[in-house]
């Protein structure tokens, strides 16, 4: 049995001051496929040439200030590597990121599809609506792929999904507050619900959110929140991962500030020097 090693990480405003530390951490996992978020094309391209010369690199582009970088290791098993920038995920807002869609054939194992997303961040009604629309685009992409192939395709959604819920800015709308668990319930519900009665819309996405410890983001103001996720076709299997302080094996390993849980000073030092988001790592069985 082989594995595809997958990594996803919001590196929080990537810059040259922390590129060596970020490179060391990523290299420690030796990923086959990875995505990093909140980067700028010029600086991160130099970073990839210097630290990851054996990877093919793709970077989104547009009016948004922050880009998504996707990297795929140059392996003989990966055939016909293709990258598409999915502009529908911008939801008509030029400041939002497009979806970064990577596809390749794994030798004698079929096609694998990776959708890297950095969705709208915010807890207002507009932000929540944009995220909902972006999630719907992701489900429709999976439906279309399944419909066209007449089977469940190998499909993975990963990234900073910003599942921070919804809080209306006006007090009289306080009964409309949605917390993170409710937004995640929405994701789980529509991961297995048809979107219509005809054509590809009638197909159920057949996806599941991979297991991990709750809490991938830390801020001094709000504490721990659960923003970053990996969602995969429900037939795919993953190698169990251990996590700091978690006795049970899970699909995803979280790395970063979580290794300092219980030590507020060390957590704040880590997020200041590297990132306030955890790195997500998993191993897909093929």
PASEBA-1860 file (N, C-alpha, C; in nm, 3 decimals):
! residues 286
1> XXXXXXXX> 0.084/-0.120/0.000/0.000/0.000/0.000/0.088/0.125/0.000 ~ 0.051/0.222/-0.084/0.120/0.349/-0.085/0.037/0.456/-0.016 ~ 0.094/0.573/0.004/0.021/0.686/0.061/0.055/0.812/-0.017 ~ -0.040/0.905/-0.018/-0.015/1.041/-0.063/-0.013/1.127/0.061 ~ 0.101/1.189/0.089/0.116/1.273/0.208/0.071/1.416/0.175 ~ -0.024/1.466/0.253/-0.093/1.591/0.222/-0.078/1.689/0.338 ~ -0.052/1.814/0.306/-0.032/1.916/0.409/-0.106/2.044/0.367 ~ -0.166/2.110/0.465/-0.239/2.234/0.440/-0.210/2.329/0.556
9> XXXXXXXX> -0.175/2.456/0.524/-0.133/2.546/0.632/-0.152/2.692/0.592 ~ -0.225/2.765/0.673/-0.231/2.910/0.661/-0.111/2.965/0.738 ~ -0.012/3.015/0.665/0.113/3.060/0.727/0.105/3.204/0.777 ~ -0.009/3.266/0.765/-0.038/3.400/0.818/0.061/3.506/0.771 ~ 0.026/3.568/0.661/0.106/3.679/0.607/0.253/3.641/0.591 ~ 0.275/3.545/0.503/0.410/3.494/0.478/0.506/3.607/0.447 ~ 0.625/3.602/0.510/0.731/3.697/0.474/0.866/3.631/0.495 ~ 0.971/3.697/0.448/1.105/3.638/0.448/1.161/3.615/0.587
17> XXXXXXXX> 1.110/3.688/0.688/1.163/3.674/0.823/1.138/3.535/0.882 ~ 1.034/3.468/0.834/1.002/3.337/0.892/1.010/3.223/0.790 ~ 1.063/3.251/0.669/1.059/3.149/0.566/1.144/3.027/0.600 ~ 1.258/3.044/0.668/1.342/2.929/0.702/1.270/2.837/0.800 ~ 1.205/2.895/0.901/1.131/2.813/0.998/1.016/2.741/0.932 ~ 0.943/2.811/0.844/0.830/2.749/0.774/0.880/2.635/0.685 ~ 0.989/2.658/0.613/1.044/2.554/0.526/1.086/2.431/0.607 ~ 1.149/2.452/0.721/1.193/2.340/0.805/1.075/2.257/0.854
25> XXXXXXXX> 0.969/2.325/0.894/0.852/2.254/0.944/0.786/2.172/0.833 ~ 0.768/2.233/0.716/0.706/2.160/0.605/0.794/2.043/0.562 ~ 0.925/2.064/0.552/1.015/1.956/0.511/1.011/1.839/0.608 ~ 0.982/1.866/0.735/0.973/1.759/0.833/0.864/1.657/0.801 ~ 0.764/1.699/0.723/0.656/1.608/0.684/0.677/1.550/0.545 ~ 0.767/1.607/0.468/0.796/1.560/0.333/0.668/1.535/0.253 ~ 0.581/1.636/0.242/0.451/1.613/0.175/0.465/1.590/0.025 ~ 0.375/1.512/-0.030/0.366/1.495/-0.175/0.288/1.609/-0.238
33> XXXXXXXX> 0.188/1.656/-0.165/0.103/1.766/-0.211/0.083/1.860/-0.093 ~ 0.101/1.990/-0.114/0.069/2.081/-0.004/0.020/2.215/-0.057 ~ -0.056/2.282/0.030/-0.105/2.416/0.002/-0.073/2.507/0.117 ~ -0.029/2.629/0.089/-0.011/2.729/0.193/-0.087/2.855/0.152 ~ -0.139/2.926/0.251/-0.231/3.036/0.228/-0.176/3.164/0.291 ~ -0.224/3.278/0.240/-0.179/3.412/0.279/-0.035/3.435/0.235 ~ -0.010/3.412/0.108/0.122/3.436/0.051/0.110/3.539/-0.062 ~ 0.224/3.594/-0.102/0.231/3.682/-0.218/0.319/3.616/-0.323
41> XXXXXXXX> 0.279/3.625/-0.447/0.338/3.545/-0.554/0.489/3.562/-0.566 ~ 0.538/3.683/-0.571/0.681/3.706/-0.597/0.769/3.647/-0.488 ~ 0.738/3.677/-0.362/0.823/3.630/-0.253/0.811/3.480/-0.232 ~ 0.692/3.424/-0.245/0.678/3.281/-0.218/0.734/3.197/-0.331 ~ 0.740/3.251/-0.453/0.802/3.177/-0.563/0.952/3.162/-0.538 ~ 1.016/3.269/-0.490/1.158/3.260/-0.455/1.179/3.161/-0.342 ~ 1.088/3.161/-0.247/1.093/3.067/-0.134/1.087/2.923/-0.183 ~ 0.998/2.895/-0.277/0.984/2.759/-0.328/1.106/2.716/-0.407
49> XXXXXXXX> 1.162/2.805/-0.488/1.283/2.771/-0.564/1.399/2.738/-0.470 ~ 1.408/2.813/-0.361/1.520/2.795/-0.268/1.505/2.670/-0.183 ~ 1.383/2.641/-0.138/1.364/2.535/-0.039/1.296/2.409/-0.092 ~ 1.222/2.420/-0.202/1.147/2.305/-0.253/1.167/2.292/-0.404 ~ 1.290/2.274/-0.449/1.317/2.272/-0.594/1.260/2.149/-0.666 ~ 1.222/2.045/-0.592/1.172/1.923/-0.655/1.019/1.919/-0.661 ~ 0.957/2.036/-0.652/0.811/2.046/-0.659/0.770/2.133/-0.778 ~ 0.657/2.096/-0.839/0.592/2.185/-0.934/0.502/2.279/-0.855
57> XXXXXXXX> 0.507/2.407/-0.888/0.442/2.510/-0.807/0.333/2.580/-0.887 ~ 0.220/2.604/-0.821/0.109/2.679/-0.880/0.067/2.787/-0.780 ~ 0.036/2.907/-0.829/-0.004/3.017/-0.742/-0.125/3.086/-0.803 ~ -0.228/3.108/-0.722/-0.345/3.180/-0.772/-0.308/3.325/-0.799 ~ -0.390/3.391/-0.879/-0.365/3.531/-0.910/-0.497/3.605/-0.922 ~ -0.491/3.737/-0.907/-0.611/3.818/-0.917/-0.594/3.946/-0.838 ~ -0.706/4.013/-0.811/-0.701/4.141/-0.740/-0.685/4.123/-0.590 ~ -0.707/4.001/-0.540/-0.692/3.978/-0.397/-0.546/3.995/-0.356
65> XXXXXXXX> -0.524/4.040/-0.233/-0.387/4.068/-0.188/-0.316/3.942/-0.142 ~ -0.390/3.840/-0.102/-0.332/3.717/-0.052/-0.362/3.603/-0.149 ~ -0.260/3.523/-0.177/-0.274/3.416/-0.274/-0.269/3.278/-0.205 ~ -0.305/3.177/-0.282/-0.290/3.037/-0.240/-0.179/2.976/-0.324 ~ -0.084/2.912/-0.258/0.019/2.838/-0.328/-0.010/2.689/-0.315 ~ -0.003/2.616/-0.427/-0.019/2.471/-0.429/0.108/2.411/-0.487 ~ 0.161/2.309/-0.420/0.284/2.244/-0.466/0.263/2.094/-0.476 ~ 0.318/2.035/-0.580/0.306/1.891/-0.605/0.446/1.836/-0.632
73> XXXXXXXX> 0.485/1.735/-0.556/0.619/1.677/-0.572/0.631/1.612/-0.709 ~ 0.748/1.627/-0.771/0.773/1.567/-0.901/0.806/1.418/-0.882 ~ 0.703/1.336/-0.883/0.717/1.192/-0.863/0.674/1.118/-0.989 ~ 0.738/1.007/-1.017/0.703/0.928/-1.136/0.560/0.877/-1.129 ~ 0.508/0.855/-1.007/0.372/0.802/-0.993/0.265/0.904/-1.029 ~ 0.298/1.035/-1.023/0.200/1.140/-1.050/0.205/1.174/-1.199 ~ 0.097/1.143/-1.268/0.094/1.155/-1.414/-0.010/1.259/-1.454 ~ 0.026/1.342/-1.552/-0.069/1.439/-1.607/-0.116/1.541/-1.506
81> XXXXXXXX> -0.024/1.601/-1.432/-0.059/1.700/-1.330/-0.124/1.822/-1.397 ~ -0.239/1.862/-1.344/-0.313/1.975/-1.402/-0.359/2.069/-1.290 ~ -0.354/2.199/-1.317/-0.398/2.298/-1.219/-0.499/2.391/-1.284 ~ -0.607/2.422/-1.210/-0.708/2.516/-1.258/-0.739/2.616/-1.147 ~ -0.753/2.741/-1.185/-0.797/2.845/-1.092/-0.948/2.860/-1.108 ~ -1.022/2.825/-1.004/-1.168/2.825/-1.010/-1.222/2.960/-0.960 ~ -1.252/3.049/-1.056/-1.290/3.185/-1.020/-1.430/3.195/-0.961 ~ -1.512/3.092/-0.979/-1.646/3.099/-0.922/-1.643/3.110/-0.769
89> XXXXXXXX> -1.532/3.067/-0.708/-1.522/3.072/-0.562/-1.501/3.215/-0.511 ~ -1.478/3.309/-0.600/-1.466/3.448/-0.558/-1.603/3.508/-0.526 ~ -1.710/3.439/-0.569/-1.847/3.481/-0.540/-1.873/3.627/-0.576 ~ -1.814/3.670/-0.688/-1.838/3.806/-0.735/-1.764/3.913/-0.657 ~ -1.676/3.873/-0.563/-1.603/3.969/-0.482/-1.455/3.965/-0.521 ~ -1.400/4.072/-0.579/-1.262/4.068/-0.628/-1.158/4.046/-0.519 ~ -1.192/4.071/-0.394/-1.094/4.055/-0.286/-1.087/3.913/-0.233 ~ -1.181/3.827/-0.274/-1.180/3.688/-0.228/-1.089/3.604/-0.316
97> XXXXXXXX> -1.041/3.492/-0.258/-0.951/3.404/-0.331/-1.029/3.308/-0.420 ~ -0.977/3.277/-0.539/-1.037/3.171/-0.621/-1.002/3.035/-0.560 ~ -1.072/2.932/-0.602/-1.034/2.798/-0.562/-0.913/2.753/-0.642 ~ -0.825/2.677/-0.577/-0.705/2.623/-0.643/-0.725/2.473/-0.658 ~ -0.742/2.427/-0.782/-0.785/2.290/-0.809/-0.672/2.212/-0.877 ~ -0.620/2.113/-0.807/-0.510/2.030/-0.855/-0.560/1.889/-0.884 ~ -0.523/1.836/-1.000/-0.565/1.702/-1.041/-0.446/1.627/-1.098 ~ -0.436/1.498/-1.067/-0.336/1.413/-1.133/-0.379/1.268/-1.128
105> XXXXXXXX> -0.322/1.189/-1.215/-0.339/1.044/-1.212/-0.228/0.986/-1.125 ~ -0.266/0.897/-1.036/-0.166/0.822/-0.960/-0.150/0.687/-1.031 ~ -0.028/0.654/-1.068/-0.001/0.536/-1.150/-0.078/0.413/-1.101 ~ -0.167/0.365/-1.187/-0.248/0.244/-1.164/-0.345/0.257/-1.047 ~ -0.365/0.378/-0.997/-0.457/0.397/-0.883/-0.571/0.493/-0.913 ~ -0.574/0.551/-1.031/-0.683/0.640/-1.067/-0.650/0.787/-1.049 ~ -0.752/0.869/-1.067/-0.736/1.015/-1.062/-0.766/1.068/-0.922 ~ -0.691/1.170/-0.880/-0.711/1.233/-0.750/-0.726/1.383/-0.770
113> XXXXXXXX> -0.823/1.440/-0.699/-0.859/1.581/-0.715/-0.849/1.653/-0.580 ~ -0.779/1.766/-0.578/-0.759/1.843/-0.455/-0.807/1.986/-0.476 ~ -0.899/2.030/-0.394/-0.951/2.166/-0.401/-0.904/2.243/-0.277 ~ -0.811/2.337/-0.298/-0.759/2.419/-0.189/-0.840/2.548/-0.181 ~ -0.892/2.577/-0.060/-0.978/2.694/-0.043/-0.933/2.780/0.074 ~ -0.949/2.910/0.057/-0.935/3.006/0.166/-1.059/3.093/0.159 ~ -1.160/3.057/0.237/-1.291/3.119/0.222/-1.299/3.254/0.293 ~ -1.411/3.321/0.272/-1.432/3.453/0.329/-1.419/3.448/0.481
121> XXXXXXXX> -1.345/3.542/0.537/-1.328/3.548/0.682/-1.416/3.660/0.738 ~ -1.489/3.628/0.839/-1.575/3.728/0.900/-1.701/3.665/0.956 ~ -1.767/3.737/1.046/-1.886/3.682/1.111/-2.010/3.766/1.085 ~ -2.004/3.852/0.981/-2.124/3.927/0.944/-2.209/3.844/0.848 ~ -2.328/3.892/0.823/-2.419/3.819/0.734/-2.362/3.804/0.594 ~ -2.296/3.909/0.543/-2.238/3.903/0.409/-2.127/3.798/0.403 ~ -2.039/3.799/0.503/-1.929/3.702/0.507/-1.983/3.560/0.514 ~ -2.080/3.539/0.601/-2.139/3.407/0.618/-2.203/3.361/0.487
129> XXXXXXXX> -2.271/3.455/0.420/-2.333/3.421/0.291/-2.231/3.385/0.185 ~ -2.120/3.460/0.181/-2.013/3.427/0.085/-1.956/3.289/0.111 ~ -1.931/3.257/0.239/-1.877/3.124/0.270/-1.974/3.015/0.228 ~ -2.101/3.037/0.257/-2.202/2.938/0.220/-2.202/2.914/0.070 ~ -2.191/3.021/-0.007/-2.188/3.009/-0.153/-2.062/2.936/-0.199 ~ -1.949/2.964/-0.133/-1.825/2.897/-0.169/-1.832/2.748/-0.139 ~ -1.892/2.712/-0.025/-1.910/2.570/0.006/-2.002/2.503/-0.097 ~ -2.107/2.574/-0.137/-2.197/2.518/-0.239/-2.124/2.493/-0.370
137> XXXXXXXX> -2.035/2.584/-0.409/-1.955/2.563/-0.530/-1.870/2.435/-0.517 ~ -1.815/2.414/-0.398/-1.732/2.295/-0.376/-1.815/2.168/-0.390 ~ -1.933/2.167/-0.331/-2.019/2.049/-0.340/-2.063/2.025/-0.485 ~ -2.094/2.134/-0.557/-2.136/2.119/-0.696/-2.022/2.067/-0.784 ~ -1.899/2.108/-0.754/-1.785/2.055/-0.828/-1.774/1.905/-0.808 ~ -1.789/1.860/-0.684/-1.784/1.716/-0.657/-1.901/1.645/-0.726 ~ -2.021/1.701/-0.720/-2.136/1.641/-0.787/-2.110/1.625/-0.937 ~ -2.055/1.731/-0.997/-2.031/1.728/-1.142/-1.928/1.621/-1.178
145> XXXXXXXX> -1.822/1.610/-1.099/-1.720/1.508/-1.127/-1.778/1.368/-1.114 ~ -1.857/1.345/-1.011/-1.920/1.214/-0.992/-2.017/1.183/-1.107 ~ -2.095/1.285/-1.144/-2.196/1.267/-1.249/-2.129/1.234/-1.382 ~ -2.023/1.305/-1.415/-1.955/1.284/-1.544/-1.884/1.148/-1.549 ~ -1.834/1.101/-1.436/-1.762/0.974/-1.435/-1.851/0.856/-1.399 ~ -1.976/0.887/-1.356/-2.071/0.784/-1.316/-2.016/0.699/-1.201 ~ -1.940/0.763/-1.111/-1.886/0.693/-0.995/-1.839/0.797/-0.894 ~ -1.807/0.750/-0.772/-1.753/0.840/-0.671/-1.606/0.867/-0.702
153> XXXXXXXX> -1.571/0.992/-0.724/-1.432/1.025/-0.757/-1.353/1.050/-0.628 ~ -1.221/1.045/-0.641/-1.131/1.074/-0.530/-1.117/1.226/-0.519 ~ -1.174/1.283/-0.414/-1.188/1.429/-0.406/-1.159/1.474/-0.263 ~ -1.078/1.578/-0.251/-1.043/1.630/-0.119/-1.053/1.782/-0.121 ~ -1.126/1.838/-0.024/-1.133/1.982/-0.002/-1.047/2.012/0.121 ~ -0.961/2.111/0.113/-0.876/2.141/0.228/-0.840/2.289/0.231 ~ -0.820/2.340/0.353/-0.779/2.478/0.363/-0.832/2.548/0.486 ~ -0.816/2.679/0.484/-0.870/2.766/0.589/-1.013/2.799/0.548
161> XXXXXXXX> -1.108/2.726/0.604/-1.248/2.742/0.567/-1.319/2.848/0.651 ~ -1.248/2.905/0.748/-1.299/3.018/0.827/-1.437/2.993/0.887 ~ -1.456/2.875/0.941/-1.586/2.840/1.001/-1.599/2.904/1.138 ~ -1.621/3.035/1.138/-1.631/3.111/1.262/-1.774/3.148/1.296 ~ -1.869/3.098/1.216/-2.009/3.125/1.245/-2.055/3.261/1.194 ~ -2.165/3.307/1.250/-2.229/3.431/1.206/-2.279/3.507/1.328 ~ -2.246/3.634/1.333/-2.299/3.719/1.439/-2.342/3.851/1.378 ~ -2.471/3.877/1.378/-2.521/4.002/1.321/-2.468/4.121/1.401
169> XXXXXXXX> -2.436/4.232/1.333/-2.377/4.347/1.405/-2.478/4.428/1.485 ~ -2.608/4.403/1.466/-2.709/4.483/1.536/-2.776/4.398/1.646 ~ -2.795/4.454/1.764/-2.846/4.377/1.878/-2.979/4.307/1.852 ~ -3.069/4.373/1.778/-3.199/4.312/1.761/-3.196/4.188/1.672 ~ -3.080/4.162/1.612/-3.065/4.040/1.532/-2.994/3.931/1.613 ~ -2.980/3.951/1.745/-2.901/3.859/1.825/-2.957/3.717/1.825 ~ -3.085/3.703/1.793/-3.143/3.568/1.788/-3.094/3.493/1.665 ~ -3.020/3.560/1.576/-2.971/3.497/1.453/-2.826/3.452/1.466
177> XXXXXXXX> -2.768/3.459/1.585/-2.628/3.420/1.603/-2.611/3.271/1.572 ~ -2.510/3.240/1.493/-2.474/3.102/1.461/-2.330/3.082/1.508 ~ -2.309/2.982/1.590/-2.174/2.952/1.638/-2.104/2.853/1.544 ~ -1.973/2.837/1.562/-1.894/2.747/1.477/-1.953/2.607/1.466 ~ -1.994/2.541/1.576/-2.050/2.405/1.563/-2.169/2.398/1.468 ~ -2.250/2.503/1.465/-2.365/2.503/1.376/-2.322/2.519/1.230 ~ -2.217/2.599/1.206/-2.167/2.610/1.069/-2.107/2.478/1.023 ~ -2.041/2.408/1.113/-1.984/2.277/1.079/-2.096/2.175/1.054
185> XXXXXXXX> -2.204/2.187/1.129/-2.320/2.100/1.104/-2.375/2.123/0.964 ~ -2.374/2.249/0.921/-2.417/2.280/0.784/-2.327/2.210/0.683 ~ -2.196/2.220/0.704/-2.102/2.153/0.614/-2.128/2.004/0.607 ~ -2.145/1.943/0.723/-2.165/1.798/0.728/-2.298/1.758/0.662 ~ -2.400/1.838/0.685/-2.532/1.806/0.630/-2.531/1.810/0.478 ~ -2.477/1.919/0.421/-2.479/1.934/0.275/-2.370/1.853/0.205 ~ -2.278/1.796/0.282/-2.180/1.704/0.224/-2.244/1.576/0.173 ~ -2.367/1.551/0.218/-2.435/1.427/0.179/-2.581/1.452/0.142
193> XXXXXXXX> -2.605/1.564/0.077/-2.740/1.600/0.036/-2.739/1.643/-0.110 ~ -2.837/1.599/-0.186/-2.845/1.640/-0.326/-2.878/1.788/-0.335 ~ -2.837/1.850/-0.445/-2.859/1.992/-0.462/-2.974/2.026/-0.556 ~ -3.044/1.925/-0.605/-3.153/1.947/-0.700/-3.215/1.816/-0.743 ~ -3.299/1.821/-0.844/-3.372/1.701/-0.886/-3.335/1.653/-1.025 ~ -3.243/1.721/-1.091/-3.206/1.680/-1.227/-3.057/1.701/-1.250 ~ -3.004/1.629/-1.350/-2.864/1.642/-1.386/-2.770/1.615/-1.271 ~ -2.655/1.678/-1.274/-2.555/1.652/-1.170/-2.600/1.702/-1.033
201> XXXXXXXX> -2.695/1.798/-1.029/-2.740/1.853/-0.901/-2.807/1.747/-0.812 ~ -2.860/1.641/-0.873/-2.928/1.540/-0.792/-2.831/1.444/-0.723 ~ -2.703/1.454/-0.756/-2.602/1.365/-0.698/-2.566/1.413/-0.558 ~ -2.556/1.321/-0.463/-2.509/1.355/-0.329/-2.357/1.361/-0.330 ~ -2.296/1.463/-0.272/-2.150/1.476/-0.277/-2.074/1.360/-0.214 ~ -2.133/1.293/-0.116/-2.069/1.178/-0.050/-1.932/1.215/0.005 ~ -1.929/1.314/0.092/-1.806/1.363/0.154/-1.814/1.349/0.305 ~ -1.700/1.346/0.370/-1.696/1.349/0.516/-1.582/1.438/0.564
209> XXXXXXXX> -1.605/1.506/0.676/-1.502/1.589/0.737/-1.408/1.500/0.817 ~ -1.279/1.507/0.788/-1.184/1.420/0.855/-1.171/1.456/1.002 ~ -1.143/1.354/1.084/-1.134/1.374/1.228/-1.002/1.440/1.266 ~ -1.009/1.527/1.366/-0.892/1.598/1.420/-0.932/1.659/1.553 ~ -0.835/1.702/1.634/-0.871/1.777/1.754/-0.941/1.907/1.715 ~ -1.037/1.950/1.795/-1.108/2.075/1.767/-1.020/2.193/1.807 ~ -1.004/2.287/1.716/-0.927/2.408/1.745/-0.799/2.414/1.665 ~ -0.799/2.500/1.561/-0.682/2.513/1.473/-0.627/2.654/1.470
217> XXXXXXXX> -0.696/2.749/1.534/-0.655/2.890/1.529/-0.655/2.946/1.669 ~ -0.557/3.033/1.696/-0.550/3.095/1.829/-0.532/3.246/1.814 ~ -0.608/3.321/1.890/-0.587/3.466/1.896/-0.591/3.510/2.042 ~ -0.518/3.616/2.073/-0.515/3.667/2.209/-0.653/3.717/2.252 ~ -0.730/3.767/2.156/-0.860/3.826/2.189/-0.970/3.721/2.208 ~ -0.969/3.617/2.122/-1.081/3.523/2.120/-1.044/3.382/2.163 ~ -0.915/3.357/2.183/-0.874/3.223/2.223/-0.872/3.127/2.106 ~ -0.918/3.003/2.129/-0.910/2.897/2.030/-1.037/2.892/1.946
225> XXXXXXXX> -1.021/2.881/1.815/-1.134/2.862/1.723/-1.098/2.754/1.622 ~ -1.200/2.699/1.558/-1.183/2.583/1.469/-1.211/2.625/1.325 ~ -1.107/2.667/1.253/-1.126/2.728/1.121/-1.078/2.643/1.004 ~ -0.982/2.555/1.028/-0.915/2.483/0.919/-0.960/2.338/0.918 ~ -0.986/2.285/0.796/-1.043/2.151/0.786/-0.996/2.079/0.660 ~ -1.016/1.948/0.660/-1.000/1.867/0.540/-1.126/1.783/0.526 ~ -1.185/1.786/0.408/-1.308/1.712/0.378/-1.279/1.622/0.258 ~ -1.317/1.495/0.265/-1.277/1.401/0.160/-1.392/1.309/0.121
233> XXXXXXXX> -1.382/1.254/0.000/-1.477/1.152/-0.044/-1.487/1.044/0.063 ~ -1.610/1.002/0.093/-1.629/0.915/0.209/-1.572/0.774/0.190 ~ -1.533/0.737/0.067/-1.474/0.605/0.047/-1.322/0.606/0.068 ~ -1.262/0.723/0.080/-1.118/0.731/0.096/-1.077/0.697/0.239 ~ -0.962/0.634/0.253/-0.912/0.594/0.384/-0.779/0.662/0.413 ~ -0.754/0.689/0.540/-0.636/0.763/0.582/-0.563/0.689/0.693 ~ -0.432/0.706/0.696/-0.349/0.649/0.802/-0.374/0.727/0.931 ~ -0.395/0.656/1.042/-0.420/0.721/1.169/-0.302/0.806/1.215
241> XXXXXXXX> -0.332/0.923/1.273/-0.230/1.017/1.320/-0.247/1.042/1.469 ~ -0.136/1.058/1.539/-0.141/1.094/1.681/-0.126/1.244/1.695 ~ -0.184/1.300/1.802/-0.178/1.443/1.828/-0.134/1.468/1.971 ~ -0.079/1.585/1.995/-0.034/1.622/2.128/-0.148/1.614/2.229 ~ -0.131/1.532/2.331/-0.230/1.524/2.437/-0.357/1.454/2.400 ~ -0.364/1.395/2.281/-0.484/1.325/2.236/-0.451/1.175/2.228 ~ -0.514/1.093/2.313/-0.479/0.951/2.317/-0.525/0.871/2.195 ~ -0.628/0.917/2.129/-0.686/0.839/2.020/-0.631/0.881/1.884
249> XXXXXXXX> -0.620/0.785/1.794/-0.574/0.812/1.659/-0.682/0.886/1.580 ~ -0.640/0.985/1.501/-0.733/1.061/1.418/-0.683/1.065/1.274 ~ -0.766/1.116/1.183/-0.727/1.125/1.042/-0.619/1.230/1.021 ~ -0.624/1.340/1.099/-0.539/1.456/1.078/-0.449/1.479/1.198 ~ -0.325/1.512/1.171/-0.233/1.560/1.274/-0.227/1.712/1.266 ~ -0.241/1.779/1.379/-0.225/1.923/1.387/-0.088/1.954/1.444 ~ -0.019/2.048/1.382/0.112/2.091/1.432/0.112/2.243/1.444 ~ 0.197/2.294/1.531/0.205/2.438/1.549/0.189/2.475/1.694
257> XXXXXXXX> 0.111/2.579/1.719/0.097/2.629/1.856/0.033/2.528/1.951 ~ -0.037/2.426/1.898/-0.105/2.330/1.986/-0.006/2.249/2.069 ~ 0.117/2.237/2.024/0.213/2.160/2.103/0.251/2.234/2.232 ~ 0.206/2.360/2.244/0.233/2.438/2.364/0.106/2.457/2.448 ~ 0.004/2.376/2.424/-0.119/2.390/2.502/-0.089/2.388/2.651 ~ -0.148/2.482/2.725/-0.123/2.493/2.867/-0.015/2.594/2.902 ~ 0.054/2.644/2.800/0.160/2.743/2.823/0.130/2.865/2.736 ~ 0.059/2.960/2.792/0.012/3.076/2.716/0.129/3.155/2.656
265> XXXXXXXX> 0.236/3.171/2.731/0.350/3.249/2.683/0.412/3.185/2.560 ~ 0.426/3.051/2.559/0.485/2.982/2.446/0.393/2.985/2.324 ~ 0.261/2.977/2.348/0.166/2.987/2.238/0.178/3.124/2.171 ~ 0.179/3.229/2.251/0.186/3.364/2.196/0.319/3.387/2.124 ~ 0.425/3.328/2.174/0.556/3.339/2.108/0.551/3.271/1.971 ~ 0.490/3.153/1.967/0.481/3.078/1.841/0.399/3.154/1.737 ~ 0.282/3.204/1.777/0.197/3.272/1.678/0.258/3.404/1.633 ~ 0.340/3.465/1.717/0.408/3.588/1.679/0.518/3.560/1.577
273> XXXXXXXX> 0.589/3.449/1.596/0.705/3.419/1.512/0.669/3.341/1.386 ~ 0.561/3.261/1.390/0.533/3.173/1.276/0.389/3.190/1.225 ~ 0.291/3.138/1.297/0.152/3.146/1.246/0.053/3.122/1.358 ~ -0.062/3.188/1.350/-0.169/3.164/1.447/-0.259/3.048/1.404 ~ -0.230/2.989/1.288/-0.304/2.870/1.242/-0.218/2.745/1.259 ~ -0.284/2.635/1.289/-0.214/2.506/1.291/-0.194/2.455/1.150 ~ -0.089/2.380/1.134/-0.065/2.301/1.013/-0.150/2.174/1.021 ~ -0.212/2.135/0.908/-0.290/2.010/0.902/-0.217/1.912/0.812
281> XXXXXX> -0.200/1.789/0.862/-0.128/1.686/0.785/-0.205/1.556/0.790 ~ -0.213/1.488/0.675/-0.277/1.357/0.669/-0.211/1.272/0.562 ~ -0.234/1.143/0.569/-0.177/1.047/0.473/-0.291/0.965/0.412 ~ -0.313/0.987/0.285/-0.419/0.919/0.211/-0.369/0.784/0.160 ~ -0.440/0.678/0.193/-0.403/0.545/0.146/-0.440/0.529/-0.001 ~ -0.347/0.475/-0.080/-0.376/0.450/-0.223/-0.335/0.309/-0.259
END
